[in-house]
Amino acid sequence: MRHKLSRAVRGVSLLAMTLAFAAPRAIRVDAGVQDATAPTPGTVRENPTDGLKYVWIPPGTFVMGCSRDDSCCGEQEYPADEVTITKGFWLGQTDVTVGAYARFANLSGRQIRSPQVTSLSGGPLSQNMPIVSVDWDDAEAYCRWMGGRLPSEAEWEYAARGGVAESRYGDLDQIAWYSGNSADQAHEVAQKRANGYGLYDMLGSVWQWVNDWYAPNYYVGSPPHDPSGPSGGQDRVSRGGSWHCNPCGVRVSLRLRLPPSHASDVGFRCAGGLVHRTISSLLYSPFSGGGAEAFGDERFDSLGSPR
């Protein structure tokens, strides 16, 4: 079983708080790891490389795994236990879109394999549709191109919950495209209600690659701080469900194993951290220009965070 931090060990280092959008005590923000210079939770910035918006997710502690109200969980979602994300990170406000991926494909020479390049009628597809038919390697390459990375499985679930402990962050029809309302096709991003962090389509629409290798029993003995998945494996993890899933397939704790070469109804969104800057560039914002090098995994010093 995962190591459980006792209240005595946490002591005053944890500041229990309830976000305005959250169920009581669903998330605790750790005062010991917060950076006073970090953006306010929910801050949105546009990345100049891919043109997409990214939301600042603060550090905190949550229960990862089968939710307390969930009767659909499989064995791979147990045991549910506390996990702490010790560093805040940026996460795509939406899935990567057709338009953003086309920019990457044109510059990198990659071929767009998505069946959504054209609409069902054969005409041009909206640039705001989520890209699909992207295998894990291409998703990871895109995130490196825009200066970020794929989120870890723990980061994804923490962000997807948006501050709540339940299996979904709202009424299913209001927050997700799934088999009951999608007409068996994908839809433009950000048409459903966002979660508490302002993230759209964390559930339904398209499956989302995360960085982790898959192991069915990984939660048994996984670290309580920033778990990053097994060191290797054959399959990767995908999260969130898609437009053709039934309700049990559209839950924040659901883990799907897929070979990295799988490229059907799977899309993705990217994550990133703050970039350390020298004295000569303290006023630089990672989202105001400068391309991929401005969106990495280190932290700004005290004067360099986005304003």
C-alpha positions in Angstrom: 0.0 0.0 0.0 1.1 3.5 -0.6 2.8 5.3 2.2 0.3 7.4 4.1 1.5 10.7 5.5 0.1 11.2 9.1 -1.3 14.4 10.3 1.6 14.7 12.7 4.1 14.6 9.9 2.2 17.0 7.8 1.8 19.3 10.8 1.6 23.0 9.9 3.2 22.5 6.5 -0.2 21.7 5.0 -2.8 24.5 4.8 -6.2 22.9 4.4 -8.4 24.9 2.1 -11.6 24.6 0.1 -11.6 26.1 -3.3 -14.8 28.0 -4.3 -15.6 25.3 -6.9 -14.7 22.3 -4.8 -16.4 19.8 -2.5 -15.2 20.3 1.1 -11.6 19.2 1.7 -11.3 17.6 -1.8 -8.0 19.4 -2.3 -5.4 20.7 0.2 -2.9 23.2 -1.0 0.5 22.7 0.6 1.7 26.0 1.9 5.2 24.6 2.1 5.5 24.1 -1.6 3.7 27.2 -2.9 5.8 29.8 -4.6 4.7 33.4 -3.8 5.8 34.3 -7.3 3.8 31.6 -9.1 0.6 32.6 -11.0 -2.8 32.6 -9.3 -4.5 29.2 -9.8 -6.6 29.3 -13.0 -4.4 31.9 -14.6 -4.6 31.5 -18.4 -1.7 32.3 -20.8 -1.3 31.7 -24.6 1.7 29.8 -25.8 3.1 31.6 -28.9 4.5 28.4 -30.4 1.2 26.5 -30.8 -1.2 29.4 -30.2 -3.2 27.4 -27.6 -4.1 28.6 -24.1 -2.6 27.0 -20.9 -4.0 27.1 -17.4 -1.9 27.3 -14.2 -2.6 24.4 -11.9 -1.3 24.9 -8.3 0.4 22.3 -6.2 -1.7 20.3 -3.8 -2.8 17.0 -2.3 -5.7 14.9 -3.5 -7.0 11.3 -3.4 -5.9 9.5 -6.6 -7.8 6.4 -7.7 -11.4 5.2 -7.4 -13.7 8.0 -6.3 -15.9 7.7 -3.3 -19.1 7.8 -5.3 -17.9 5.5 -8.1 -19.4 2.0 -8.7 -17.7 1.5 -12.1 -14.0 1.2 -10.9 -11.8 -1.6 -12.1 -8.9 -3.2 -10.1 -6.4 -0.9 -11.8 -8.0 2.1 -10.0 -7.2 0.7 -6.5 -6.1 1.4 -3.9 -7.2 5.0 -3.8 -4.8 7.0 -1.7 -3.4 10.5 -1.1 -1.0 11.9 -3.6 0.8 15.2 -3.4 1.7 17.3 -6.5 4.6 19.4 -5.1 5.0 21.8 -8.0 2.5 23.8 -10.0 2.4 23.4 -13.7 0.7 24.7 -16.9 -1.8 22.4 -18.6 -3.6 22.9 -22.0 -7.0 24.5 -21.5 -8.3 22.2 -24.2 -7.2 19.2 -26.1 -4.7 20.0 -28.9 -6.7 21.2 -31.9 -6.5 20.3 -35.6 -5.3 23.9 -36.3 -2.5 23.7 -33.7 -1.4 20.3 -34.7 -1.3 21.3 -38.4 1.1 24.1 -37.5 3.4 21.5 -35.9 3.0 19.0 -38.8 3.9 21.6 -41.4 7.0 22.6 -39.5 8.2 19.1 -38.6 7.3 17.4 -41.8 4.9 15.0 -40.0 1.9 13.7 -41.8 -1.5 14.3 -40.3 -3.2 10.9 -40.1 -6.4 12.1 -38.4 -9.6 11.1 -40.1 -10.9 14.5 -38.9 -8.8 16.4 -41.5 -12.1 16.7 -43.4 -15.6 16.8 -42.1 -18.1 14.0 -42.5 -19.5 15.8 -45.5 -16.0 15.8 -47.1 -15.4 19.5 -46.6 -12.7 21.3 -44.6 -12.9 20.6 -40.9 -13.0 23.3 -38.2 -9.6 24.1 -36.9 -11.1 23.9 -33.4 -11.8 20.2 -33.5 -9.6 18.1 -31.3 -6.8 16.2 -33.2 -7.1 12.4 -33.1 -5.3 9.5 -34.6 -2.1 10.7 -32.9 0.2 8.0 -31.5 2.1 8.5 -28.3 5.4 9.3 -30.0 3.8 12.0 -32.1 2.0 13.5 -29.1 5.2 13.6 -27.1 7.1 15.2 -30.0 4.4 17.9 -30.3 4.7 18.7 -26.6 8.5 19.0 -26.9 8.1 21.2 -30.0 5.8 23.7 -28.1 8.2 23.7 -25.1 6.4 21.3 -22.8 5.8 17.7 -22.2 2.9 15.2 -21.7 1.4 15.4 -18.2 2.0 12.6 -15.8 -0.9 10.4 -15.0 -1.1 11.9 -11.5 -0.9 15.5 -12.8 -3.7 14.7 -15.3 -6.1 13.3 -12.7 -5.3 16.0 -10.2 -6.1 18.7 -12.8 -9.1 16.8 -14.2 -10.8 16.7 -10.8 -10.7 20.4 -10.6 -10.9 20.4 -6.9 -13.6 17.7 -6.4 -13.5 14.2 -5.0 -16.3 12.7 -7.1 -15.9 10.7 -10.2 -16.9 13.7 -12.4 -16.7 17.4 -11.9 -20.3 18.0 -12.9 -23.4 16.6 -14.6 -22.2 14.3 -17.4 -24.2 15.9 -20.2 -23.0 19.4 -19.2 -19.3 18.6 -19.1 -18.6 15.9 -21.7 -19.3 14.5 -25.1 -20.0 10.8 -24.7 -22.1 8.1 -26.3 -25.3 9.6 -24.9 -25.0 13.0 -26.6 -22.2 13.0 -29.2 -24.1 11.5 -32.2 -21.0 9.2 -32.4 -18.6 11.9 -33.5 -16.2 14.4 -32.1 -17.1 18.0 -31.5 -15.2 21.3 -31.3 -13.3 21.9 -28.1 -14.6 24.0 -25.3 -18.3 23.5 -26.1 -19.1 21.9 -22.7 -18.7 23.4 -19.2 -15.2 23.7 -17.8 -14.1 22.2 -14.5 -13.0 24.1 -11.4 -9.6 25.0 -12.9 -11.2 26.3 -16.2 -10.1 23.2 -18.2 -12.4 22.0 -20.9 -13.1 18.4 -22.1 -11.1 16.7 -19.5 -13.7 14.0 -19.7 -15.2 12.7 -23.0 -14.5 14.1 -26.4 -11.2 12.2 -27.1 -8.9 10.0 -25.0 -5.8 11.8 -23.8 -2.3 10.4 -23.8 -0.3 10.9 -20.6 3.4 10.3 -20.1 3.3 7.2 -17.9 3.9 3.6 -18.8 1.0 1.4 -17.7 1.1 -1.2 -14.9 -2.2 -2.5 -13.6 -1.0 -2.6 -10.0 1.1 0.6 -10.0 -1.0 2.2 -7.3 0.2 -0.5 -4.8 3.4 1.0 -3.4 3.5 4.0 -5.7 5.2 7.1 -4.2 3.0 9.6 -2.4 4.7 12.6 -4.0 4.8 13.3 -7.7 4.4 9.7 -8.9 5.6 9.4 -12.5 4.7 5.8 -13.3 6.7 2.7 -13.9 10.2 3.0 -15.3 9.2 1.0 -18.4 6.6 -1.2 -20.0 4.8 -2.2 -23.2 1.7 0.1 -23.0 1.1 3.7 -22.2 -1.8 5.2 -20.2 -4.6 7.1 -21.8 -7.2 9.0 -19.7 -10.6 10.7 -19.9 -12.8 8.6 -22.2 -14.1 9.7 -25.6 -17.2 10.6 -27.6 -18.2 6.9 -28.0 -17.8 5.8 -24.4 -20.7 5.0 -22.1 -20.9 6.8 -18.8 -18.7 4.3 -17.0 -16.0 5.1 -19.5 -16.1 8.8 -18.7 -14.6 9.2 -15.2 -11.6 11.0 -13.8 -10.0 7.8 -12.3 -10.4 5.5 -15.3 -7.1 4.2 -16.7 -6.9 2.8 -20.2 -3.9 0.9 -21.4 -2.9 1.3 -25.1 0.2 0.4 -27.1 2.2 3.6 -28.0 1.4 3.0 -31.6 -2.3 3.1 -31.1 -3.8 6.0 -33.1 -7.6 5.9 -33.2 -9.8 8.1 -31.0 -6.9 9.4 -29.0 -5.7 13.0 -28.7 -3.8 14.8 -26.0 -2.9 18.0 -24.2 0.4 19.3 -23.1 1.8 20.4 -19.7 4.8 22.5 -18.7 6.5 24.2 -15.8 8.0 27.6 -15.2 11.3 28.6 -16.8 14.3 29.9 -14.8 15.5 33.2 -16.2 18.7 35.2 -15.8 18.8 38.7 -14.5 18.8 40.1 -18.0 15.4 38.5 -18.8 13.5 38.6 -15.5 10.5 40.3 -17.1 10.2 37.6 -19.7 6.9 35.7 -19.7 6.8 32.2 -21.1 3.7 33.0 -23.0 4.6 36.4 -24.4 7.0 35.2 -27.1 10.3 33.4 -27.6 9.0 30.0 -28.6 9.6 26.6 -27.1 12.6 27.5 -24.9 10.3 29.7 -22.9 8.1 26.8 -21.7 10.1 24.3 -19.8 10.1 22.4 -16.5 12.2 24.7 -14.3 11.0 27.6 -12.1 11.3 31.3 -12.5 13.3 33.1 -9.8 11.4 35.6 -7.6 10.9 38.3 -10.2 10.4 36.3 -13.3 6.9 34.7 -13.0 4.2 35.7 -15.4 2.3 38.8 -14.4 
